[in-house]
């Protein structure tokens, strides 16, 4: 049996590779279990300062393993409901940990990012994509609704009306449109995706990890906080950063007119 998720740690960068290329890396039960285990592990690993999620082969992820869903068609409706409710709840710890993780998470997207694949990319902090990558929510095509936090992320990124269009019509769109909608950050030539992902991950991994984590926390909090709450959180966050070794190093480096050497502390 091939491992459905490959985990590589290289210095301060961890790479999670969804590894079912023959199925466009469709989400299997094994993959979701290993993805959850890996994300929880990396969240607690202080030696890791940036996480990359990508797919093996030509695609990022084409969503759930729809072919396997046929096994459940003969179940009565109540049992089908219970089965899929449990499956989708099982994804919750992974998605919460990705958001909670106090280090940057990059989605490196090639080929298809469909269904849960698009939801997963949106759950990451930064998305870098090959120029021929393409995207679709896709759920409506199988008579279903978004999962994997897709219905949470999509309207916050693209706005409610555009989210309705993307989710209800289920149309496929390319990298340029995805960048225009705010779903991805960077488009690079397909044959440069691996190298450009590495450069981006190294840049983030060499940054002030504590401050990056607090920045992530601030940005998410701003979506639900009022002004006064957010101002209080900003004061708390900045002061916590000022207590770190990285902040002190950055201030000294600024005065000495050199680049700071961040240790992630």
C-alpha positions, 0 to 999 in steps of 0.5 A: 500500500502506498502512503496516502500522505507523505511527510518530509521535514527539511530544516525548518520547513515541513512538506505534506504531499497528498499522495494518490496521483492516480486519483488526482489525490482524492481524499481517502479515509487514510489521507484524512487521518494522516493529514490530521495527525501530521497537522497536529504534530507540526503545530506542536513542533517548534523546529518547524517554522513553515508548512507546505501542502501540495499534491503528488503528480499533476494535481493538487486535489480533486476533492472527495473520493466520489467513486467510493461514494457509490458504495453508500448509495444502497444504504437507507437515507438515514444511514447515508446521512449519519455516515457523511455527517461523521466523515465531515466532522472528522475533518474539523480538527485538521481545519481548526489546527491549520487556522490555529497553527502559529506558523505560516501554511502554504498551499502549492497548487498544480492542476486541479483544486476541486471540492475539498481541494479548493476548501483546503487551499483556502484554509491555508494562509498563502497560495502559490499556483502554477499557471495552468492550475484550475479550480471549482467548488464542484459540490453542486455537481454531485448534489451536495454542499461545501465542506472543509470550511469552504462555505466559511472561507469563500464568502470572506475571500471573494464576497457573498455574491461571488461566493454564491456564483462559484458555489451554486454554478460550480463552474471551473475557472483558471489561475488568473480568475482565481487570483482576481477573486483573491483565492490565490496569491501568486501565479508562476510557470508550471515548471517553476512551481516547486522552486518558487514554492521552496523560495517562498517557504524559505523566506517565511521560515527565516522570518520572525515566526512568533510575529508571523503567528501573531499576525495570522491570529490578528487577521483572523480575529479582525473578521469577527472583532469590533474596532475596540476589541481589535485595537486591544488585541493589536496592543497585546500582540505588539507588546508580546512581540516586543518581548521576543529575542527576534524583536530585539534582534530586528531593532538592533539590526535596523540601527546597524543597517543590516538584515536581521537574523531571526531565530523564531524566538 
